[in-house]
Amino acid sequence: MKTIILTEKTEKIEWRAFGFNDNLEEIYLSEILKEIDNEAFLNCKNLKKLLIPSTCLCGIEFAKANGIPYEEI
């Protein structure tokens, strides 16, 4: 999978939920997302960006703290 779109029911991304996925390039986060574990995207070497709703503050904070490129949508 190159792109993952989280459903509107997703409130948390668990530890290594997408870890070690070399094919993953972008993820659309849920508007109601409240928490992302520090290692949720561990060793996702080709992850190019997170697409984050402006209401998803934890997503923006996570991207900034981990040096992951992101785009507010």
VMD Tcl script that draws the C-alpha trace (Angstrom):
set ca {
  {0.00 0.00 0.00}
  {1.32 3.41 -0.91}
  {-1.55 5.44 0.51}
  {-3.63 4.87 3.62}
  {-6.80 6.79 4.42}
  {-7.87 6.49 8.04}
  {-11.60 6.33 8.65}
  {-13.45 9.02 10.54}
  {-13.75 6.59 13.45}
  {-9.99 6.42 14.04}
  {-9.08 8.13 17.31}
  {-5.66 6.59 17.96}
  {-2.77 5.14 15.97}
  {-1.18 2.41 18.05}
  {2.47 1.47 18.57}
  {4.04 0.38 15.26}
  {0.64 0.25 13.55}
  {2.33 1.05 10.24}
  {5.92 0.34 11.28}
  {8.41 -1.17 8.86}
  {6.17 -0.56 5.84}
  {8.59 0.30 3.03}
  {5.80 0.89 0.51}
  {3.92 3.52 2.50}
  {4.23 7.02 1.02}
  {1.34 9.03 2.45}
  {-1.36 8.82 5.08}
  {-4.56 10.80 5.36}
  {-5.30 11.26 9.05}
  {-8.76 11.31 10.63}
  {-10.34 14.58 11.79}
  {-11.08 13.06 15.20}
  {-7.61 11.56 15.74}
  {-6.51 12.27 19.31}
  {-3.29 10.29 19.76}
  {-0.39 8.91 17.72}
  {2.08 6.59 19.39}
  {5.74 7.66 19.01}
  {6.63 4.55 17.00}
  {3.47 4.38 14.88}
  {5.49 4.92 11.68}
  {8.81 3.43 12.79}
  {11.14 2.74 9.82}
  {8.63 3.80 7.16}
  {11.54 4.78 4.92}
  {9.44 6.00 2.00}
  {6.85 7.98 3.96}
  {6.72 11.29 2.11}
  {3.98 13.11 4.00}
  {1.05 13.06 6.33}
  {-2.13 14.72 5.12}
  {-3.66 16.25 8.21}
  {-7.00 18.00 8.74}
  {-6.45 21.38 10.39}
  {-8.59 20.17 13.32}
  {-6.15 17.30 14.04}
  {-3.68 19.07 16.32}
  {-2.01 15.85 17.52}
  {-1.17 15.02 13.89}
  {0.49 18.37 13.28}
  {2.43 18.14 16.55}
  {3.51 14.58 15.75}
  {4.72 15.49 12.26}
  {6.71 18.47 13.55}
  {8.24 16.53 16.46}
  {9.31 13.64 14.21}
  {10.44 15.59 11.15}
  {7.76 14.12 8.91}
  {6.63 16.36 6.07}
  {2.93 17.19 6.28}
  {0.20 19.10 4.51}
  {-2.85 20.56 6.21}
  {-6.03 19.72 4.37}
}
mol new
graphics top color blue
foreach p $ca { graphics top sphere $p radius 0.5 }
foreach p [lrange $ca 0 end-1] q [lrange $ca 1 end] { graphics top cylinder $p $q radius 0.2 }
display resetview
